Amino acid sequence: MRNRSLVFLSGELTSLPEAEARALFLAYDPESKFEVREKRVMLVDSSADPIAISRRIAFARRVGVLVENASQVSPIVRGKTSRLRNFDIGNKPALDPVRFLRGFNAKVDLRNPDYELTLVRGEEEYLAVTAPGVMCQGWSRRRPRVRPYFHPVATFPKLARALVNLSRCREGQVFLDPFCGTGSFPLEASVIGAKVVAIDRAQAMVQGSLANMRHFGQQWLGVVRAESLRPPLTMVDAIATDVPYGRASSTMGAGGAEILRGAVESFPMLLRKGSRAVVMHSRADQVNSSRELAVEEEHDLHVHKKLTRRITILERR
């Protein structure tokens, strides 16, 4: 069954939110069609379940079934409790949410409703039925400083989840991070239901990653100490990783460009055809397409004044 979905993207000044939403819908339905109506508003025609998307997505505020005609709302919420989430991205007059809901004969419950209506008011108005509570992903509970093992270069869970989503990894598929560090990417892949393999060449990172895995009760296939550029496995469904760089990371004396080149060269031996690898690396280091790997997308992410990271998405031909 195909749905017309509304995706209200987050407001980060990067191309990542739109790319992540596209990747998620395409992971579940390669025939998904997209329309960006205005800033932060994406409409999607897809058979993918928008509630399943909302449980995974990082850089979006709401995902739900678009209401094409307001008359469709009353039969859904009649006799049920509802609340309204109103997002104004234009110069609109104030809205009374209780009065708005009662116009659909809905019972108002702001704490624990059966349904949630999301209204986005920009150049146009967009109304969607969304699931209450599913967008609460628990990022703060998994942030680096609350994990048993902390390292200053650990990726925050929201960004790690976005990169896992960009790989189009689905539940039950095998996910690999060959530079796992403290386990940020494997942890988020495990939370969404992937079968995870984490690799690092540094013993401290492997032990720390394993401690973090146990702390959050996630089931992984394994945390392995091995040479990251020659991982002891074949045929995974998705890869997402942050290539080590700088003094604070475990480069073991190798330069970032050298590690990046070696990692990309190893991907064709690991990925199934049509599968994707997502690599975060220095913007100064270029990744090019090859006979076996195609560069599909690239996105820049400003970290701070002196650091911008590049995210390259490759597909196994």
Backbone as CSV, one residue per row, in Angstrom:
resi,resn,N_x,N_y,N_z,CA_x,CA_y,CA_z,C_x,C_y,C_z
1,MET,0.845,-1.192,0.000,0.000,0.000,0.000,0.885,1.249,0.000
2,ARG,0.622,2.150,-0.908,1.421,3.359,-1.007,0.794,4.469,-0.177
3,ASN,1.667,5.255,0.448,1.239,6.388,1.252,1.830,7.671,0.688
4,ARG,1.170,8.747,0.966,1.721,10.075,0.716,2.166,10.590,2.072
5,SER,3.467,10.732,2.252,4.005,11.068,3.565,4.558,12.482,3.603
6,LEU,4.478,13.078,4.792,5.107,14.366,5.052,6.347,14.132,5.890
7,VAL,7.474,14.704,5.474,8.699,14.699,6.273,9.043,16.154,6.572
8,PHE,8.991,16.505,7.852,9.383,17.850,8.259,10.817,17.771,8.758
9,LEU,11.743,18.254,7.932,13.168,18.100,8.189,13.635,19.031,9.307
10,SER,14.727,18.645,9.959,15.331,19.501,10.973,15.998,20.696,10.292
11,GLY,16.419,21.642,11.084,16.872,22.902,10.508,18.371,23.054,10.356
12,GLU,19.151,21.950,10.468,20.602,22.071,10.326,20.980,22.598,8.945
13,LEU,22.020,23.433,8.920,22.462,24.033,7.655,23.410,23.078,6.925
14,THR,22.869,22.001,6.442,23.627,20.994,5.715,22.653,20.242,4.824
15,SER,23.193,19.530,3.850,22.341,18.741,2.956,21.995,17.380,3.545
16,LEU,22.500,17.087,4.750,22.276,15.769,5.348,20.812,15.434,5.632
17,PRO,19.994,16.343,6.197,18.622,15.956,6.512,17.840,15.423,5.311
18,GLU,17.908,16.129,4.197,17.188,15.667,3.010,17.760,14.346,2.501
19,ALA,19.088,14.212,2.488,19.718,12.980,2.007,19.351,11.793,2.885
20,GLU,19.327,11.999,4.196,18.971,10.905,5.099,17.538,10.441,4.874
21,ALA,16.610,11.386,4.729,15.213,11.018,4.498,15.064,10.229,3.202
22,ARG,15.726,10.677,2.153,15.664,9.951,0.884,16.217,8.530,1.042
23,ALA,17.354,8.399,1.713,17.984,7.089,1.871,17.082,6.128,2.634
24,LEU,16.417,6.612,3.672,15.562,5.740,4.463,14.369,5.233,3.664
25,PHE,13.686,6.122,2.960,12.539,5.681,2.171,12.982,4.735,1.059
26,LEU,14.111,5.027,0.419,14.599,4.169,-0.664,15.057,2.809,-0.150
27,ALA,15.487,2.739,1.113,15.892,1.459,1.687,14.724,0.488,1.736
28,TYR,13.530,1.002,1.978,12.345,0.155,2.101,11.521,0.094,0.818
29,ASP,11.660,1.102,-0.031,10.949,1.120,-1.308,11.784,1.874,-2.340
30,PRO,12.510,1.141,-3.190,13.361,1.794,-4.198,12.587,2.636,-5.204
31,GLU,11.270,2.471,-5.240,10.448,3.247,-6.175,9.898,4.523,-5.552
32,SER,10.343,4.878,-4.367,9.858,6.082,-3.692,10.120,7.324,-4.548
33,LYS,9.160,8.234,-4.529,9.263,9.498,-5.269,9.232,10.657,-4.277
34,PHE,10.051,11.677,-4.543,10.234,12.768,-3.583,9.922,14.118,-4.221
35,GLU,9.374,14.980,-3.391,9.105,16.358,-3.813,9.414,17.277,-2.634
36,VAL,10.354,18.210,-2.824,10.659,19.201,-1.795,9.851,20.447,-2.131
37,ARG,8.780,20.663,-1.377,7.857,21.749,-1.680,8.445,23.108,-1.303
38,GLU,9.061,23.159,-0.133,9.705,24.369,0.347,10.729,23.960,1.403
39,LYS,11.470,24.923,1.923,12.531,24.613,2.872,12.004,23.779,4.023
40,ARG,12.633,22.617,4.265,12.345,21.686,5.354,11.084,20.850,5.138
41,VAL,10.412,21.002,4.021,9.185,20.240,3.772,9.386,19.307,2.593
42,MET,9.365,17.995,2.864,9.493,16.985,1.825,8.229,16.129,1.805
43,LEU,7.701,15.901,0.611,6.563,15.006,0.425,7.056,13.765,-0.301
44,VAL,6.608,12.590,0.151,7.124,11.326,-0.370,5.968,10.416,-0.747
45,ASP,6.009,9.903,-1.973,5.063,8.883,-2.421,5.789,7.544,-2.349
46,SER,5.380,6.671,-1.409,6.151,5.460,-1.150,5.292,4.417,-0.454
47,SER,5.694,3.153,-0.600,5.055,2.079,0.155,5.723,1.881,1.513
48,ALA,6.806,2.605,1.797,7.477,2.511,3.097,6.561,3.044,4.192
49,ASP,6.607,2.416,5.343,5.781,2.815,6.478,6.352,4.085,7.116
50,PRO,5.620,5.193,7.097,6.178,6.435,7.663,6.445,6.337,9.161
51,ILE,5.709,5.480,9.878,5.961,5.325,11.303,7.293,4.611,11.519
52,ALA,7.592,3.592,10.692,8.881,2.915,10.780,10.022,3.884,10.467
53,ILE,9.801,4.768,9.500,10.812,5.774,9.167,11.025,6.712,10.356
54,SER,9.935,7.131,10.988,10.039,8.078,12.095,10.776,7.481,13.288
55,ARG,10.738,6.158,13.448,11.453,5.511,14.545,12.965,5.520,14.321
56,ARG,13.410,5.699,13.077,14.825,5.615,12.750,15.484,6.949,12.449
57,ILE,14.740,7.867,11.890,15.348,9.068,11.311,15.939,9.970,12.391
58,ALA,17.049,10.611,12.063,17.734,11.491,13.014,17.446,12.962,12.745
59,PHE,17.608,13.395,11.485,17.513,14.813,11.162,16.137,15.184,10.611
60,ALA,15.097,14.882,11.383,13.738,15.290,11.049,12.972,15.524,12.335
61,ARG,11.998,16.410,12.282,11.177,16.687,13.457,9.930,15.814,13.485
62,ARG,9.354,15.547,12.324,8.164,14.710,12.259,8.092,14.005,10.910
63,VAL,7.576,12.763,10.919,7.279,12.002,9.712,5.912,11.365,9.923
64,GLY,5.013,11.529,8.960,3.684,10.951,9.114,2.918,10.916,7.814
65,VAL,1.710,10.379,7.885,0.853,10.256,6.704,0.221,11.610,6.402
66,LEU,0.471,12.115,5.213,-0.042,13.418,4.810,-1.560,13.364,4.672
67,VAL,-2.216,14.380,5.206,-3.667,14.522,5.065,-3.928,15.436,3.878
68,GLU,-4.426,14.856,2.797,-4.668,15.638,1.577,-5.905,16.516,1.709
69,ASN,-6.872,16.049,2.496,-8.130,16.769,2.662,-8.510,16.734,4.135
70,ALA,-8.805,17.895,4.711,-9.099,17.967,6.146,-10.273,17.084,6.547
71,SER,-11.175,16.779,5.610,-12.334,15.934,5.933,-11.921,14.509,6.285
72,GLN,-10.670,14.135,5.952,-10.195,12.787,6.267,-9.845,12.636,7.744
73,VAL,-9.679,13.757,8.457,-9.192,13.700,9.831,-10.261,13.236,10.806
74,SER,-11.470,13.786,10.710,-12.521,13.488,11.688,-12.788,11.995,11.864
75,PRO,-12.913,11.183,10.781,-13.137,9.749,10.988,-11.990,9.056,11.720
76,ILE,-10.777,9.600,11.607,-9.619,8.985,12.268,-9.618,9.275,13.752
77,VAL,-9.860,10.521,14.135,-9.705,10.923,15.539,-11.007,10.910,16.327
78,ARG,-12.137,10.674,15.667,-13.420,10.700,16.376,-13.436,9.653,17.492
79,GLY,-13.721,10.110,18.707,-13.767,9.208,19.850,-12.408,8.869,20.419
80,LYS,-11.344,9.404,19.834,-9.980,9.145,20.292,-9.375,10.428,20.867
81,THR,-8.320,10.256,21.648,-7.620,11.421,22.174,-6.517,11.845,21.202
82,SER,-6.274,13.146,21.117,-5.306,13.678,20.161,-4.603,14.891,20.750
83,ARG,-3.463,15.206,20.153,-2.795,16.468,20.437,-2.264,17.025,19.124
84,LEU,-1.969,18.317,19.126,-1.467,18.980,17.927,-0.053,19.470,18.168
85,ARG,0.846,19.188,17.216,2.166,19.801,17.187,2.206,20.748,15.998
86,ASN,2.345,22.022,16.295,2.314,23.060,15.267,3.714,23.619,15.055
87,PHE,4.190,23.599,13.796,5.507,24.132,13.452,5.308,25.265,12.454
88,ASP,5.640,26.483,12.856,5.515,27.648,11.982,6.878,27.972,11.363
89,ILE,6.963,27.874,10.044,8.199,28.239,9.360,7.969,29.446,8.447
90,GLY,6.834,30.081,8.642,6.504,31.286,7.899,5.909,32.305,8.848
91,ASN,5.543,33.450,8.342,4.967,34.511,9.172,3.466,34.297,9.276
92,LYS,3.072,33.408,10.217,1.674,33.029,10.354,1.106,33.552,11.674
93,PRO,-0.189,33.847,11.716,-0.799,34.259,12.993,-0.826,33.101,13.979
94,ALA,-0.942,33.441,15.256,-0.958,32.421,16.300,-2.143,31.483,16.114
95,LEU,-1.933,30.225,16.520,-2.946,29.182,16.361,-3.320,28.631,17.728
96,ASP,-4.624,28.450,17.969,-5.114,27.817,19.198,-5.212,26.317,18.953
97,PRO,-4.299,25.500,19.513,-4.293,24.068,19.200,-5.536,23.343,19.681
98,VAL,-6.088,23.732,20.829,-7.284,23.063,21.350,-8.474,23.330,20.432
99,ARG,-8.636,24.553,20.037,-9.736,24.895,19.131,-9.572,24.185,17.795
100,PHE,-8.335,24.085,17.325,-8.060,23.395,16.054,-8.489,21.937,16.132
101,LEU,-8.121,21.263,17.218,-8.468,19.846,17.371,-9.958,19.641,17.538
102,ARG,-10.592,20.498,18.283,-12.026,20.342,18.504,-12.822,20.562,17.225
103,GLY,-12.197,21.223,16.261,-12.843,21.353,14.967,-12.986,20.025,14.250
104,PHE,-12.221,19.009,14.688,-12.311,17.655,14.132,-13.034,16.701,15.086
105,ASN,-13.689,17.271,16.113,-14.398,16.468,17.122,-13.447,15.524,17.858
106,ALA,-12.228,15.982,18.082,-11.239,15.157,18.772,-11.208,15.518,20.260
107,LYS,-10.936,14.524,21.087,-10.713,14.741,22.511,-9.239,15.111,22.704
108,VAL,-9.005,16.163,23.456,-7.648,16.677,23.606,-6.945,15.998,24.781
109,ASP,-5.742,15.480,24.525,-4.889,14.910,25.565,-3.445,15.260,25.192
110,LEU,-2.843,16.173,25.934,-1.509,16.656,25.590,-0.408,15.719,26.054
111,ARG,-0.690,14.811,26.999,0.347,13.974,27.584,0.460,12.602,26.928
112,ASN,-0.647,11.909,26.786,-0.603,10.531,26.287,-1.747,10.272,25.303
113,PRO,-1.720,10.933,24.150,-2.840,10.811,23.206,-2.764,9.540,22.374
114,ASP,-3.902,9.173,21.804,-3.933,8.060,20.853,-3.318,8.475,19.525
115,TYR,-3.563,9.713,19.127,-3.065,10.225,17.856,-2.396,11.576,18.069
116,GLU,-1.522,11.905,17.129,-0.914,13.221,17.106,-1.100,13.786,15.703
117,LEU,-1.553,15.012,15.621,-1.624,15.707,14.341,-0.459,16.698,14.277
118,THR,0.228,16.714,13.158,1.329,17.648,12.951,0.934,18.638,11.867
119,LEU,1.008,19.902,12.187,0.692,20.969,11.241,1.950,21.787,10.996
120,VAL,2.377,21.860,9.744,3.521,22.679,9.352,2.983,23.838,8.524
121,ARG,3.253,25.032,8.981,2.726,26.218,8.292,3.886,27.035,7.731
122,GLY,4.052,26.947,6.420,5.059,27.724,5.721,4.379,28.557,4.659
123,GLU,4.882,28.508,3.431,4.190,29.170,2.329,2.824,28.522,2.112
124,GLU,2.750,27.208,2.367,1.494,26.475,2.371,1.342,25.819,3.731
125,GLU,0.197,25.164,3.963,-0.018,24.424,5.199,-0.051,22.939,4.894
126,TYR,0.605,22.157,5.754,0.700,20.714,5.567,0.255,20.045,6.865
127,LEU,-0.680,19.121,6.764,-1.207,18.425,7.926,-0.931,16.936,7.776
128,ALA,-0.464,16.306,8.842,-0.141,14.880,8.799,-0.559,14.214,10.099
129,VAL,-0.876,12.925,10.005,-1.129,12.108,11.185,0.186,11.445,11.555
130,THR,0.678,11.737,12.752,1.962,11.199,13.207,1.749,10.399,14.491
131,ALA,2.702,9.546,14.804,2.601,8.700,15.995,3.229,9.418,17.181
132,PRO,2.496,9.592,18.280,3.057,10.308,19.431,4.197,9.534,20.078
133,GLY,5.290,10.247,20.349,6.379,9.670,21.122,7.467,8.957,20.355
134,VAL,7.221,8.537,19.111,8.216,7.707,18.433,9.439,8.497,17.977
135,MET,9.331,9.818,17.915,10.481,10.615,17.508,11.466,10.844,18.660
136,CYS,11.122,10.393,19.861,12.029,10.507,21.002,13.044,9.371,20.931
137,GLN,14.207,9.640,20.378,15.186,8.604,20.071,16.161,8.327,21.215
138,GLY,16.133,9.112,22.275,17.017,8.868,23.404,18.468,9.207,23.138
139,TRP,18.705,10.248,22.338,20.093,10.606,22.024,20.903,10.884,23.284
140,SER,20.336,11.626,24.223,21.100,12.028,25.406,21.503,10.837,26.268
141,ARG,20.698,9.783,26.255,21.018,8.599,27.056,22.216,7.835,26.504
142,ARG,22.557,8.081,25.212,23.676,7.373,24.602,24.819,8.318,24.203
143,ARG,24.796,9.537,24.685,25.850,10.487,24.315,27.193,10.002,24.864
144,PRO,28.294,10.398,24.225,29.606,9.841,24.582,29.959,9.900,26.061
145,ARG,29.647,10.998,26.739,30.121,11.157,28.116,29.362,10.303,29.131
146,VAL,28.235,9.731,28.766,27.524,8.865,29.711,27.825,7.388,29.451
147,ARG,28.637,7.090,28.438,29.005,5.700,28.175,30.111,5.265,29.140
148,PRO,30.188,3.984,29.455,31.254,3.505,30.349,32.652,3.838,29.825
149,TYR,32.822,3.775,28.484,34.125,4.094,27.901,33.976,5.355,27.058
150,PHE,34.752,6.371,27.396,34.663,7.666,26.705,35.969,7.965,25.987
151,HIS,35.833,8.565,24.814,36.990,9.078,24.078,36.568,10.405,23.445
152,PRO,37.427,11.415,23.449,37.013,12.757,23.001,36.602,12.861,21.544
153,VAL,36.995,11.912,20.686,36.614,12.016,19.278,35.382,11.178,18.952
154,ALA,34.709,10.651,19.960,33.525,9.824,19.715,32.433,10.630,19.011
155,THR,31.766,10.000,18.058,30.688,10.647,17.304,29.410,10.640,18.128
156,PHE,28.683,11.747,18.122,27.422,11.816,18.846,26.379,10.915,18.183
157,PRO,25.480,10.344,18.977,24.551,9.330,18.449,23.655,9.823,17.315
158,LYS,23.241,11.070,17.344,22.357,11.570,16.281,23.053,11.546,14.928
159,LEU,24.306,11.997,14.884,25.055,11.978,13.632,25.385,10.545,13.229
160,ALA,25.766,9.709,14.196,26.060,8.308,13.889,24.831,7.621,13.289
161,ARG,23.655,7.872,13.861,22.428,7.273,13.324,22.180,7.736,11.891
162,ALA,22.381,9.015,11.632,22.156,9.534,10.284,23.046,8.835,9.267
163,LEU,24.309,8.603,9.626,25.219,7.946,8.686,24.853,6.477,8.495
164,VAL,24.397,5.824,9.555,23.896,4.455,9.412,22.693,4.447,8.472
165,ASN,21.808,5.399,8.620,20.635,5.482,7.746,21.032,5.755,6.301
166,LEU,22.065,6.574,6.098,22.526,6.858,4.744,23.046,5.599,4.043
167,SER,23.476,4.615,4.811,23.947,3.350,4.223,22.791,2.474,3.735
168,ARG,21.551,2.865,4.070,20.336,2.126,3.698,20.290,0.738,4.327
169,CYS,20.933,0.582,5.464,20.908,-0.690,6.181,19.511,-0.909,6.765
170,ARG,18.993,-2.117,6.604,17.680,-2.464,7.138,17.826,-3.433,8.312
171,GLU,16.727,-3.608,9.037,16.701,-4.529,10.158,17.093,-5.935,9.691
172,GLY,17.927,-6.612,10.458,18.336,-7.968,10.133,19.504,-8.074,9.179
173,GLN,19.933,-6.971,8.581,21.072,-7.012,7.668,22.382,-6.866,8.446
174,VAL,23.486,-7.286,7.813,24.789,-7.239,8.463,25.442,-5.888,8.204
175,PHE,25.773,-5.203,9.286,26.378,-3.872,9.238,27.802,-3.950,9.772
176,LEU,28.716,-3.243,9.116,30.121,-3.231,9.527,30.618,-1.815,9.739
177,ASP,31.344,-1.620,10.853,32.148,-0.416,11.057,33.584,-0.872,11.253
178,PRO,34.463,-0.659,10.257,35.848,-1.141,10.371,36.748,-0.271,11.243
179,PHE,36.277,0.912,11.649,37.021,1.785,12.572,36.082,2.150,13.716
180,CYS,35.714,1.180,14.528,34.578,1.360,15.438,34.847,2.318,16.584
181,GLY,36.116,2.517,16.983,36.386,3.416,18.097,35.612,2.998,19.332
182,THR,34.821,3.916,19.895,34.043,3.616,21.103,32.700,2.974,20.790
183,GLY,32.409,2.775,19.503,31.198,2.046,19.125,29.988,2.882,18.777
184,SER,30.184,4.153,18.433,29.032,5.025,18.147,28.187,4.508,16.989
185,PHE,28.811,4.163,15.860,28.076,3.703,14.688,27.467,2.316,14.934
186,PRO,28.232,1.347,15.446,27.637,0.035,15.712,26.487,0.093,16.714
187,LEU,26.598,0.966,17.709,25.528,1.075,18.695,24.230,1.519,18.033
188,GLU,24.291,2.549,17.184,23.080,3.034,16.526,22.546,2.004,15.528
189,ALA,23.433,1.298,14.832,22.976,0.252,13.908,22.288,-0.869,14.664
190,SER,22.811,-1.194,15.845,22.197,-2.243,16.655,20.834,-1.811,17.169
191,VAL,20.697,-0.553,17.572,19.425,-0.043,18.080,18.326,-0.171,17.027
192,ILE,18.665,0.021,15.744,17.638,-0.074,14.698,17.402,-1.507,14.243
193,GLY,18.152,-2.476,14.797,17.882,-3.879,14.512,18.805,-4.554,13.530
194,ALA,19.936,-3.932,13.199,20.904,-4.566,12.297,21.761,-5.574,13.066
195,LYS,22.370,-6.489,12.316,23.344,-7.419,12.883,24.721,-6.782,12.699
196,VAL,25.385,-6.483,13.804,26.525,-5.583,13.775,27.846,-6.307,14.009
197,VAL,28.841,-5.945,13.181,30.230,-6.336,13.403,31.048,-5.052,13.552
198,ALA,31.800,-4.950,14.646,32.630,-3.776,14.911,34.090,-4.200,14.953
199,ILE,34.942,-3.453,14.263,36.371,-3.790,14.178,37.204,-2.558,14.514
200,ASP,38.294,-2.770,15.239,39.280,-1.719,15.441,40.626,-2.397,15.696
201,ARG,41.697,-1.729,15.311,43.030,-2.306,15.506,43.594,-1.998,16.882
202,ALA,42.989,-1.066,17.615,43.470,-0.674,18.934,42.755,-1.486,20.013
203,GLN,43.514,-2.163,20.849,42.936,-3.007,21.891,42.045,-2.206,22.835
204,ALA,42.476,-0.987,23.199,41.690,-0.170,24.123,40.321,0.158,23.537
205,MET,40.288,0.444,22.236,39.018,0.753,21.587,38.109,-0.468,21.545
206,VAL,38.656,-1.627,21.253,37.849,-2.840,21.206,37.243,-3.133,22.572
207,GLN,38.047,-3.045,23.621,37.536,-3.297,24.960,36.514,-2.246,25.371
208,GLY,36.787,-0.976,25.020,35.851,0.088,25.347,34.545,-0.039,24.599
209,SER,34.631,-0.377,23.326,33.429,-0.564,22.517,32.582,-1.710,23.069
210,LEU,33.250,-2.794,23.479,32.543,-3.930,24.056,31.865,-3.548,25.369
211,ALA,32.537,-2.730,26.182,31.936,-2.266,27.432,30.694,-1.421,27.158
212,ASN,30.758,-0.563,26.143,29.600,0.255,25.794,28.457,-0.607,25.269
213,MET,28.785,-1.618,24.479,27.775,-2.539,23.967,27.024,-3.192,25.121
214,ARG,27.774,-3.713,26.087,27.148,-4.405,27.217,26.312,-3.453,28.062
215,HIS,26.795,-2.221,28.214,26.084,-1.239,29.034,24.682,-0.966,28.495
216,PHE,24.559,-0.878,27.170,23.270,-0.555,26.575,22.467,-1.805,26.195
217,GLY,23.001,-2.981,26.495,22.250,-4.212,26.295,21.975,-4.549,24.851
218,GLN,22.844,-4.109,23.938,22.628,-4.377,22.521,23.316,-5.668,22.108
219,GLN,22.692,-6.395,21.202,23.216,-7.660,20.711,23.977,-7.415,19.410
220,TRP,25.273,-7.644,19.427,26.104,-7.487,18.240,26.662,-8.839,17.833
221,LEU,26.994,-9.022,16.565,27.635,-10.257,16.124,29.038,-10.380,16.699
222,GLY,29.732,-9.252,16.858,31.063,-9.328,17.425,31.782,-8.003,17.420
223,VAL,32.683,-7.839,18.395,33.617,-6.721,18.433,34.995,-7.346,18.308
224,VAL,35.703,-7.027,17.235,36.905,-7.770,16.871,38.115,-6.839,16.814
225,ARG,39.227,-7.290,17.431,40.477,-6.575,17.243,41.142,-7.150,15.996
226,ALA,41.278,-6.318,14.977,41.852,-6.784,13.706,42.343,-5.576,12.927
227,GLU,43.054,-5.835,11.846,43.506,-4.781,10.944,42.294,-4.238,10.197
228,SER,41.998,-2.975,10.428,40.782,-2.382,9.866,40.771,-2.361,8.343
229,LEU,41.946,-2.297,7.728,42.012,-2.244,6.275,41.972,-3.637,5.644
230,ARG,42.057,-4.673,6.486,41.932,-6.048,6.001,41.040,-6.835,6.957
231,PRO,39.764,-6.463,7.057,38.889,-7.111,8.029,38.702,-8.602,7.734
232,PRO,38.620,-9.431,8.773,38.526,-10.883,8.587,37.105,-11.355,8.320
233,LEU,36.457,-10.780,7.317,35.111,-11.207,6.957,34.815,-10.748,5.538
234,THR,33.762,-11.310,4.962,33.309,-10.923,3.622,31.790,-10.822,3.610
235,MET,31.290,-10.117,2.632,29.883,-9.998,2.344,29.045,-9.420,3.478
236,VAL,29.107,-8.114,3.598,28.216,-7.393,4.507,27.236,-6.586,3.664
237,ASP,26.159,-6.138,4.313,25.106,-5.428,3.593,25.273,-3.918,3.632
238,ALA,26.037,-3.407,4.583,26.201,-1.954,4.705,27.434,-1.649,5.543
239,ILE,28.063,-0.516,5.240,29.216,-0.028,5.998,28.980,1.453,6.295
240,ALA,29.287,1.852,7.517,29.364,3.280,7.853,30.479,3.448,8.864
241,THR,31.323,4.457,8.645,32.481,4.606,9.511,33.016,6.028,9.467
242,ASP,33.763,6.369,10.498,34.470,7.644,10.577,35.954,7.313,10.508
243,VAL,36.603,7.686,9.415,38.014,7.358,9.234,38.855,8.125,10.246
244,PRO,39.747,7.459,10.979,40.557,8.132,12.004,41.395,9.255,11.413
245,TYR,41.579,10.295,12.220,42.397,11.423,11.788,42.945,12.120,13.024
246,GLY,44.057,12.826,12.877,44.583,13.684,13.936,45.197,12.940,15.111
247,ARG,45.709,13.705,16.061,46.414,13.137,17.200,45.499,12.369,18.145
248,ALA,44.224,12.770,18.234,43.336,12.170,19.228,42.786,10.829,18.791
249,SER,43.053,10.405,17.575,42.486,9.157,17.068,43.578,8.112,16.881
250,SER,43.125,6.882,16.676,44.075,5.763,16.625,44.560,5.529,15.200
251,THR,45.331,6.468,14.669,45.845,6.307,13.313,47.062,5.408,13.258
252,MET,47.643,5.114,14.420,48.823,4.246,14.493,49.951,4.744,13.575
253,GLY,50.072,6.071,13.451,51.155,6.642,12.665,50.844,6.867,11.202
254,ALA,49.762,6.309,10.695,49.406,6.483,9.284,48.642,7.791,9.096
255,GLY,48.761,8.388,7.900,48.038,9.611,7.595,46.591,9.336,7.255
256,GLY,45.737,10.361,7.445,44.316,10.184,7.171,44.040,9.802,5.731
257,ALA,44.751,10.429,4.784,44.542,10.128,3.365,44.917,8.678,3.051
258,GLU,45.991,8.201,3.660,46.432,6.823,3.440,45.411,5.828,3.982
259,ILE,44.882,6.112,5.172,43.875,5.227,5.770,42.599,5.233,4.936
260,LEU,42.180,6.414,4.504,40.975,6.524,3.691,41.118,5.736,2.401
261,ARG,42.240,5.890,1.733,42.468,5.172,0.480,42.441,3.659,0.700
262,GLY,43.090,3.190,1.759,43.091,1.762,2.051,41.708,1.238,2.383
263,ALA,40.929,2.031,3.127,39.573,1.611,3.479,38.701,1.465,2.241
264,VAL,38.742,2.477,1.378,37.913,2.440,0.166,38.312,1.267,-0.729
265,GLU,39.600,0.979,-0.800,40.053,-0.143,-1.621,39.576,-1.487,-1.078
266,SER,39.309,-1.563,0.222,38.848,-2.822,0.820,37.347,-3.044,0.653
267,PHE,36.586,-1.990,0.389,35.131,-2.093,0.363,34.590,-3.065,-0.694
268,PRO,35.135,-3.098,-1.927,34.578,-4.028,-2.915,34.638,-5.496,-2.478
269,MET,35.617,-5.855,-1.642,35.721,-7.232,-1.169,34.728,-7.531,-0.050
270,LEU,34.133,-6.476,0.508,33.255,-6.634,1.660,31.778,-6.488,1.314
271,LEU,31.481,-5.630,0.360,30.092,-5.265,0.086,29.452,-6.143,-0.986
272,ARG,28.198,-6.445,-0.771,27.414,-7.091,-1.823,27.110,-6.053,-2.907
273,LYS,26.859,-6.500,-4.111,26.527,-5.575,-5.199,25.246,-4.817,-4.853
274,GLY,25.273,-3.523,-5.112,24.134,-2.672,-4.800,24.141,-2.131,-3.389
275,SER,25.050,-2.636,-2.530,25.127,-2.160,-1.151,25.959,-0.884,-1.078
276,ARG,25.857,-0.215,0.072,26.478,1.102,0.214,27.468,1.179,1.374
277,ALA,28.460,2.023,1.191,29.400,2.382,2.251,29.346,3.889,2.456
278,VAL,29.273,4.306,3.703,29.250,5.728,4.051,30.496,6.027,4.870
279,VAL,31.291,6.983,4.382,32.575,7.276,5.010,32.649,8.752,5.374
280,MET,32.931,9.039,6.638,33.172,10.412,7.064,34.677,10.614,7.148
281,HIS,35.168,11.683,6.526,36.609,11.875,6.418,36.930,13.357,6.280
282,SER,38.213,13.664,6.192,38.637,15.050,6.014,38.198,15.560,4.650
283,ARG,37.734,16.794,4.628,37.308,17.393,3.353,38.478,17.528,2.390
284,ALA,39.698,17.568,2.920,40.877,17.714,2.064,41.198,16.437,1.294
285,ASP,40.663,15.302,1.736,40.969,14.012,1.102,39.864,13.619,0.135
286,GLN,40.217,13.399,-1.102,39.260,13.131,-2.165,38.996,11.631,-2.308
287,VAL,37.734,11.278,-2.516,37.349,9.901,-2.831,36.787,9.885,-4.243
288,ASN,37.314,9.031,-5.104,36.897,8.968,-6.497,36.205,7.641,-6.801
289,SER,35.360,7.658,-7.808,34.720,6.429,-8.271,35.758,5.509,-8.904
290,SER,35.465,4.213,-8.857,36.334,3.213,-9.485,35.456,2.245,-10.273
291,ARG,36.081,1.223,-10.832,35.323,0.242,-11.609,34.308,-0.489,-10.734
292,GLU,34.601,-0.632,-9.452,33.739,-1.411,-8.572,32.924,-0.576,-7.598
293,LEU,33.302,0.690,-7.426,32.609,1.575,-6.492,32.269,2.896,-7.169
294,ALA,31.039,3.334,-6.990,30.615,4.618,-7.549,30.327,5.598,-6.426
295,VAL,30.868,6.802,-6.539,30.539,7.860,-5.587,29.144,8.379,-5.940
296,GLU,28.191,8.121,-5.057,26.801,8.499,-5.312,26.479,9.906,-4.803
297,GLU,26.978,10.235,-3.611,26.672,11.534,-3.005,27.845,11.969,-2.140
298,GLU,27.943,13.281,-1.909,28.874,13.813,-0.925,28.215,14.989,-0.210
299,HIS,28.467,15.073,1.088,27.883,16.125,1.918,28.949,16.652,2.862
300,ASP,28.983,17.959,3.049,29.924,18.571,3.972,29.226,18.897,5.288
301,LEU,29.941,18.662,6.380,29.402,18.898,7.717,30.380,19.777,8.485
302,HIS,29.951,20.994,8.806,30.802,21.928,9.554,30.800,21.526,11.025
303,VAL,31.955,21.188,11.558,32.078,20.761,12.956,32.400,21.962,13.841
304,HIS,33.449,22.704,13.512,33.766,23.954,14.180,34.591,24.809,13.225
305,LYS,35.098,25.934,13.706,35.724,26.930,12.834,36.822,26.346,11.956
306,LYS,37.612,25.420,12.500,38.754,24.900,11.763,38.537,23.486,11.222
307,LEU,37.333,22.947,11.365,37.127,21.565,10.940,35.798,21.385,10.222
308,THR,35.879,20.949,8.984,34.700,20.537,8.226,34.934,19.109,7.756
309,ARG,33.991,18.228,8.050,34.104,16.834,7.657,33.294,16.593,6.388
310,ARG,33.760,15.680,5.553,33.027,15.310,4.334,32.466,13.898,4.498
311,ILE,31.245,13.724,4.076,30.586,12.422,4.129,30.387,11.947,2.699
312,THR,31.056,10.863,2.348,30.993,10.309,0.992,30.215,9.002,1.021
313,ILE,29.268,8.866,0.088,28.449,7.665,-0.006,28.829,6.935,-1.293
314,LEU,29.252,5.685,-1.150,29.689,4.872,-2.287,28.756,3.681,-2.447
315,GLU,28.525,3.294,-3.693,27.685,2.118,-3.962,28.510,1.085,-4.733
316,ARG,28.413,-0.153,-4.285,29.108,-1.260,-4.942,28.427,-1.562,-6.268
317,ARG,29.195,-1.457,-7.357,28.624,-1.689,-8.681,28.361,-3.178,-8.880
